[in-house]
Amino acid sequence: MAKLLVHAWVVHRDKGRYYLPYTHWVYLKEIVKYYEEVCLLSPVQQHKEKGGNALMDIGCFDNVKVYALPYSGSYMRAIPHFPAYLNAYRKLKDYDEVYARYPVPFGWLGKFFFKGKKRIIHFVGDPVDAAKTNPNFSRLKKFTMITFFMPEHSAYMWACKGAQVFTNGHHLREKLSGWGVHAKAVISSTLNDADFYTREITGITDDGPKLLYVGYLRKAKGVETVIRSFQIVQRKYPGSRLTVVGSGEFERELKDLAAVLHLDGHIHFAGHVDNRQELNSILRSHDIFCFASLSEGSPRVILEAMANSLAVVSTPVGSLPNVFEDKQEILFADFNDHEAFYQKVDTLVKDRTLMQQLSHNAYTKVKGFTIEGFIKSIFHEG
């Protein structure tokens, strides 16, 4: 079996032990099945609390090593540490294969040090598009961020030649084709058998719908749109509830918005939930999943909601329009349009048959999107 170098994730360290968030840990759990040894080339962040539910100990994998890089937190802060990345690739060039998860800083270095070997480049997001669509950024900031990042992006385009290239979603594949890069679109998933849950959709109770958002609390995630739409929902259905799961730099502003709209008693901010059983329990106790993001790869959280039999209202973001059919498996609403989101939610509340149809059709489709198939398509079939 081959030995693999993985340049993908930040690793957390606590008292000499290494941890990953559940999502990355479960990916690693599948990857190690295909290799004799896996080395994580990772920035290491010192964690002041024990791993607990939020972080998973990677010590359970006897064929995994960690090569520690300085922690930076962003591409710009990683630039001064470029010599450390360069030195790491020099030391680790004897590995048989290398996997880089764009946009990790300097993942293109594998082009220099793994000549004639298998190289995998996996595009999981679009930093340029994210900067363009972020309403928090001024035009000058957008221009500056994109300008400084373009040399890194161009280096990745160069590194794609001779590599096996994958994208999270068809839209990223189409963008890469403009650079002359041939890529295979995949659907990122962490779903396993325990994540699938069927239930009878009996319609919304007289109390009103239970709405749910799960994800980062950033401006570009559109959570403000969800909250503003919920204000209209709550006026019509006074017993309705909205749960917001996640954390981020926009959390304070969202809580302030909820207060201004007099929704304090109707919105529950649950914070970050990384424990899969707890998250599944939350999903299974709600009716409709609302997602108003402006830029995504192939949002895993949508698959998780569908696997738990929720009806989904979302913006047509990322790979969603290529995978799911509007009014058959999902309801799409326009970007930055809280009135449209309200209308879609209200339609589901009124139409139990449609809600049943969406839930059943989406559940059936995502049964084919498991983590086993996702990882196999990249590391085995690729």
Secondary structure, 3 states (H helix, E strand, C coil): CCEEEEECCCEEEECCEEEEEHHHHHHHHHHHHHCCEEEEEEEEEECCCCCCCCEEEHHHCCCEEEEEECCCCCHHHHHHHHHHHHHHHHHCCCCCEEEEEECCCCHHHHHHHCCCCEEEEEECCCHHHHHHHCCCCCHHHHHHHHHHHHHHHHHHHHHCCCCEEEEECHHHHHHHHCCCCCCEEECCCCCCHHHCCCCCCCCCCCCCCEEEEECCCCHHHCHHHHHHHHHHHHHHCCCCEEEEECCCCCHHHHHHHHHHCCCCCCEEEEECCCCHHHHHHHHHCCCEEEECCCCCCCCHHHHHHHHCCCEEEECCCCCHHHHCCECCCEEECCCCCHHHHHHHHHHHHHCHHHHHHHHHHHHHHHCCCCHHHHHHHHHCCC
